[in-house]
Amino acid sequence: MLIDTHCHVQFKAYQDDREVVLGRCKEKGVVMNVIGTQQSTSQKAVELAESRDDVYATIGLHPIQTEKITVEEETTMFVARGEDFDMEFYDTLVRSSNKVVAIGETGLDAFHVPKDQELSAVMEKQWGLFLKHVELAQRHDLPLVIHVRDAHEELIKRLKDQKINIKAVIHCFTGNWEQAQAYLDMGFYLGFTGVVTFPVKKTNPTAQEQLLEVVDKIPLDRILVETDAPYLAPQAYRGQRSEPWMVEEVVTLFAARRGVSGTEMRETTVRNAKTLFGRIHMS
């Protein structure tokens, strides 16, 4: 068994073949934590989790979904319509299903900033949204799934200044060892995607070299593996739509770099996921 702790199989990218993709995951023994990014995708995540024994859900409002902005990524483009965080909606959704294992993804994103807004104002707005997710997570004793893009130092400072005590994972960690240590000192887990399998760029090697340093140093009991599917397909599938079963590529990379067997690495990441997401119960 493997647990992809962060994927979006409820997204439109799978609308034509979702059952086929889920079938491939089932065959490979991959359990999924399906992450919501707004009301509609959070609702769909819960509905999917309720319909399958190998799917769990995380619900929340992604920081960029609060703005009206066109988002372009490597393999996709979408328009965020702008949405407010409705505490009553998400609280009711949590209470509706024991398959909800976390709150998020929430956090800080300094990469997708509307051109007509100051970064400082955007960070303040996103931080206010983050605190609402913290409140909801604490109310239900659930961990947070945290999104951070180009904002590690900002988030670390704010977390330290306000002494926020939460259980959490930093999703799709791509930072350096100093940043990783700060999160580990807070008791957080770090989630790693197919990005760790990418080759070091000859023209700009620093970022990937720093990430691989974290891969080599992080305590084994703080590692979570994920795909962020449909995004960030591992190198072996680069350019294709990512699918949750591809998380095995991340495990293989960790096993090789840490000098442990693939079986041991799989068991370690599953154990870590069950520890953080206490509602995941799979034999």
N, C-alpha and C positions, 0 to 999 in steps of 0.2 A: 504494500500500500504506500501511496504518496499523498501528501496534502498540498494542493496548490492554494496557498493562503490568500491569494489576491488575483481574481480574474473577473471578467465582465461578460460572461456567456449569455446574459440577458440582453445585451446590446443588439442593435440592428444589424451589425456585421454578421450575425449568425441567423438572421431571420429565415433564410432559405434552407438551412441545413443543420439547425440547432440539435435536433434529435440524433443526427448522424454523428456530430461532434461529441455529444454527451455519451453516445454509444462507444466511441473510441476511448473516451476517458474511463468508462466502466470496464472495458476489456483490459485496460492497462492498470486498473486498480487505483485510479487517481480520484481522490475526494476533493471537492471544490468549495472554497469560501467565495461566494459571489458578492461583489461589492456594488452597492448603490452609490450614485453620484447626485441624485436629486429625488424628488418625490416619486416620479414615474418609474425610474430604474430601481429605486429601493423597494417599491411595491412589487415590481416584477421579480426582484431577487428573492423576496419572501415567498411569493407564489411558486417559484421554481423550487425553492428549498422544501416547501411543504409537499411538493409532488414527487420528490425523489429522496431516497435514503442516502445518496452520496453527495448531496448538495446542502450547504449551509449559507446563511445570509448575513451581510453587514449592511447597515442602513445609515444614510446621512446625506449631507449636501456638500459637494465638492466646492472648494473656495472659488474656482473660476466660474461656477454655475450661478453665482450671485450677480454677474455682470452680463450685459448684452455685448457679446464679443464673438468674432469668428476665430476659431481655433484650428490651426493647421499643424498636423503632426506628420511623421515620416510616411505613414501609410493611410492616413485618413484626414478628413476635414469635417468639422461640425460647427453649428452655431449655438452658442449658449444664450438662452433667451432672457436670463436674469430671473432669479427666484429667491424669495425670502425663506428663512428657516422657520418652519411651523412646528413649534415644540409639541403641540397637542397631536399633530399628525404622526410625528415620529414616536412619541411616547405610546400612542395607541398601537402603532405598528409593532413596536417591541413587545407589548403585552399580548399581541395576537398570536405570537408564535415562539415556541421554545427553540426553534431553529435559528433565531437571530443570535449570533455569537459575539458581535462587536458593534461599535458605533463608528461611523466614518464612511468614506474617507473624508477627513477634514484636515486642515493645516494651513500652511502659508505657501503662496505661489507668487514669486516675484518675476516670473518669466512671461506669463500672459497678463500684461497690465494694459488696460485701455489707454489709448494714446492721449486722451483728454484728461487723464487723472494723474495726480502726483503719487509716486510710489509710497510715500509715508502714509497718505490717506488710505490707500488700498490695503496696506499692511494693518492699519488700525481696524478697518472694516472686517478683514479676514480674521483678525485676532478675536474680535467680538463674537464672530460666528464660531470660532474654535471653542471659546469658553462655553457657549451653549451646548456644544457636543460633549464637553467635559461634564457639564451638569447632568446631561442625560445619561452618560456612561456611569457616573457615580451613583445616580438614582437607581440604576438597575444592576450595579456591580458588574459591569461589562468593560472590557478593554477598548482602547481607541485604536483605529487604523489611521495613521498620520501621513499625509502627503506633504512633502517638502520639495520645492524646486527653486533653486537659486536663493534660498532663504535659510540655510542651516544656522548661520550665526545669529540671525534675527530670532529664530525660534528658540534656540538654546538660551539666549539672553533672557527672553521673556519667560521661559519656563523656570529659569533659576531665580529671576527677580520676584516672581509671584509664588515660588515654592509650591507648584502644582503637583500633587501626588496622584498619579494615575498609572494604570497598567497600559502598555502601549507597544506598538511596533511602528518603526519608521519604514514605511512602504517604499520599495524601489530605491534602496539606499545606494547612492553613487558618490558619496563624499569621501573625505580623507580620514586618516586614523585619529587625528585630534578630535574631529567632530564625532566620530564613532565612539570614542572613549567618553565624551560628554554624555551621549545618550545611554551608553552602557552603565555609567555611574548613576543614572536616574532609574536604572532597573529595566530599561527598554530592551526589546528585541530589535534586530535589524532584518528587514526583508530584502532578499536579493533576487533579481530577475535575470533574464537572458543577457542583460548588459554585461554580466561578468564573463560571458563567453566570447565577447567581441575581441578582435585582435587589437593590439596596441597600435595607435596611429603613428606612423613615422613622423608626420608633420606636427603632431601635438600629442606626445606620449604621456604627459604628466597625469591627466585625469584618470586614465585607465590604470596606470602604474600605481597611483594612490589607492584606487579602488581595490586592486589585487593585493595591496599591502593589508587592507582591512580583511579581505578574504583569508589571508594567511595568519592573521593575528587574533581575530575575534574568537572568544571562547565558544566551543562547540555547542554549549547549551543555550546560546543566544541567537542561533541562526534559524531563520525561516526562509523557505524557498517559495517563489511565486512566478507567475508569468506576466501579469497585467494584461493578459489576452483580452482583446485582439491585438494589442500593441506589443512591441519589443520582442519579436520572435528571436530565439537564440541563434547564434551564428550559423548553425547547421541548416536553419530554415529561414535565414535572413531574406527579407523581401516578401515573405509570405505572411498571411494572416496567422497570428499566433493562436495556439490552442492550448488548453490547460495541461494536456498530457505531455507537452513539451517541457514541462518543469523538470523532467528527468534529466535534461541536459544540464541544468543548473546543479543538480545533485552530483552528477558525474564530474563536473568541473571542481566542485568542492572536495570530493573524495580524492581526486588526483592530486590536488594541491596540498591537501592536509595529510596525505599518506595513510588514509583509512580505506577500508573496503566500501564498495558501493552499497552493500547491504547495511553496514554500520552507519553510513551517512544517511541512508533512507530512514532507518529506525530513529536516528537522532533528530532529524527534522520533523518527523511525525510526532515524536515525544514532545518536542518543543512547542509544536502547534497545539497539541492537546493541553499543554500546561497553560499557555496564554489564553487560548480560546476554550475555556472550561466546559462549554456546552457541546463541544464536538465529542461525540461518543461513537467511535468506530473501532471494531476489533481488528 
